Amino acid sequence: MSVIDLRSDTVTKPTDEMRRAMANAEVGDDVFKEDPSINRLQERAAEMLGKEAGLLMASGTMSNLVAILAHCQRGDEIVMGDQAHIFWNESGGASGLAAVQIRLVPNGPQGEIDPGDLAEAIRPRGNIHTPPTTLLCLENTHNRCSGGVLTPQDTKRAADVAHAAGAKVHLDGARLFNAAVALEVPAKELVKDVDDVSFCLSKALSCPVGSVMCGSQEFIDEALRWRKMVGGGMRQAGVLAAAGLVALDSMVDRLAEDHANARRLAHGLANIDGLSVDPDSIQTNIVIFDVDESVGVAADVISALSREDVLVSTPGKHSIRMVTHRHVDGGDIDEALSRTSRVVGGLRSANKG
Ligand SMILES: *Cc1c(COP(=O)(O)O)cnc(C)c1O
């Protein structure tokens, strides 16, 4: 039985073309801005996103932290959705290292933020008792909202409220190209109303390492110093950038396959008694579904699935996350569904007995 790994699209490995590009990459010392491959990747990314400049980062977590450090002062308040990756999954970096406090507003089903909720959360300036709201963080696609997509309008509506109040807007676009492919719009349309954006090369784009942050030249100059401070000043990292350039050329359009596989997966899961998901809500490559009490808790399902060589992750006690990517095809999805059906059926009858 082959292992079907649906834990994350981060498990994707570099392609042969990436490995060749990495082996042959022209490199230099990037702290002196002398790595031609990194310079090329940063320019390419900035151009694709319609921003002035780009900056290679070691990870998405580092990009998000550096964005907060560059936009905010200690004691500021930053606003984000209550399902934000920055809040849930980044080790408390915003408070631990950037010394800001986080204010949460509800995320809608696709990860959107209601402009009214946002306006209410933003603090009036000029009161010494309250922290100034200096940053709004959006996320597209939205990880914990099952890969939901923000449209350019969703982004503009929220960004306009933040900007009117004097706050900046950071977009955690770890899977930004999944959103662009799902909506069939150029990625730059999705980021035109934000001050900076970062996307991951290391997820569905299949690179081994890296994220790229893009924004105005002034912002990137500021971010450069914070990146150095957190230890992200790398040297001949052009070997990584070379894979990134291949990814931007050859890995974006194929994301549509992952999305089709995710919908196929969601339709199959919806037909299994004891699991619930709305397949029509699945826009990209992440499927989060609920586990009914008759089956047990998510942890029971996850350990039973792993015995059947289906690997998944869990965002909560009663929910499971499956992510499609380049290493799983339609046949693997059908196989994962039949193993899941067997496991869930087994748990239900054991619980009845
Ligand atoms: C994966 C992810 C990150 C963090 O990226 P790493 O490279 O794993 O640090 C940030 N935001 C979102 C939405 C993500 O899915």
The ligand as an ORCA input file, in Angstrom:
! r2SCAN-3c Opt
* xyz 0 1
  C       2.479     28.050      5.698
  C       1.905     29.377      6.019
  C       2.695     30.380      6.581
  C       4.102     30.141      7.071
  O       5.000     29.708      6.138
  P       6.308     28.888      6.563
  O       7.138     28.990      5.356
  O       5.841     27.506      6.890
  O       6.902     29.583      7.739
  C       2.126     31.613      6.776
  N       0.852     31.846      6.445
  C       0.056     30.908      5.911
  C      -1.334     31.247      5.541
  C       0.551     29.640      5.686
  O      -0.246     28.699      5.173
*
